[in-house]
Amino acid sequence: MKTFRWAVMTLALTLAPASASAEEFNDKQKSEIEQIVRDYLLEHPEILLDVSKVLEQKQEEEEQKKRMAGVTENADEIFRSPADYVGGNPNGDVTMVEFFDYNCSWCKKGMPEVMQLLEKDKGLRFVLKEFPIFGEDSEYAARAALAAHKQGKYWDLHLAMLGHEGKIKKEDVDRIAQEMGLDLDRLHKDMELPEIAGAISRNQELAQRLAINGTPAFVIDSTVVPGYLPADGLAEKIQDVRANGGCKVC
């Protein structure tokens, strides 16, 4: 209905004399114009699809502008937070950030793609953002991963939990952590540290500022990529950064 009314107003103003404005039409004239436009749209419904596409594209452009501004304003928190694990080449020339959840099926699907990319691109710096959005089990897993960092086991636990088939629950996290050789008592204690909860909270606030509503989501220099993207697609965006003079904010 909103799309239809928008189309009606657009066509009405297009059909009206150049000097006329919506306020200059009386109620009868407005009704007649609306009927004309309605009849025209019923005869040519494909116009509504064109209007919808234009509107959707405009919304996407506005959202991307918001994201780009958010990246610039929050660059240190995005790319250089001491709470985040850094993989790949810590001194790489381009940084890729991933917001993820251990119970995100697309994150699980994308893990081999990311691993392939890190294997091929030795100049890539990879930052991991714990962003649990699928309930208590996801948050438990995120806190366990951050706590495992204190025992030097973040990456091992991260890969094992993300590689877990199906939903990962609290008992799965504990079992996997124990299999990884982690001190479980220490892990549980560290998971309750305020800094762990603070790191997750900051990531959630950061995601809001970047208009990130789901996982996975990637940030490659000033570009935010919402959703799953195969290794080739990620590699293309990384090479675009290099081809355009390197990192502007990362």
Order of alpha helices (4+ residues) and beta strands (2+ residues): alpha-alpha-alpha-alpha-beta-beta-alpha-beta-alpha-alpha-alpha-alpha-alpha-beta-beta-alpha
